[in-house]
Every structure is written in structure tokens, then in C-alpha cells.
């Protein structure tokens, strides 16, 4: 995956100003929400877990190989946890609908 760097962020009307680095720490909940969003986007694009982890493991300049492997493991765990939650929610909905139909 190729990401823009400050060397190649030049628009037709001049350089693009980059956002300043955050001064506050990123909250774990924000990271979790971002990860869930990436997984949901991948699913809506028809990507599999293997496709997504292949992208994470792809060589790039942002993460070193150990960090990419760790991130791919985190992505896989989140993927499976989101599947389990979706299945549980689907089951709850199914049970509730059958209970309502029986009443």
C-alpha cells in the first residue's frame, strides 16, 4: 500500500498543509471504533479476512514487519469477535421474533 508523504503532497495551487500531530493520547475506544470501521468497510467491499490481513501485512514504510504481524493478529481477532457478536444479535432477534409470533 502506498501512502502520501510530505514530499508528495503538492496540489496544483501549492503544498497541502498537513494536520498537526495530536497533543492528546488516542483512546483505546477510538482505536477499536476505527478498527471496526475498517472491518465493516472491508466486508461491504466483499473482502475476506485473508484479503484484509494480506493488506495489513503488505510491505510499506509506516510499520515494521513485527508491527504489521501484530496488527494483522489484532485485525483477525476483531474480525472474529465482530462475527460472534453479529451472530449472537441475529440469534436474539430470531428468538424474539419467534416468541412474538407464538404470543
PyMOL commands that set and color helices and strands:
alter all, ss='L'
color gray80, all
select helices_A, chain A and resi 6-8+28-44+49-57+65-102
alter helices_A, ss='H'
color red, helices_A
select strands_A, chain A and resi 10-11+14-15
alter strands_A, ss='S'
color yellow, strands_A
deselect
rebuild
show_as cartoon
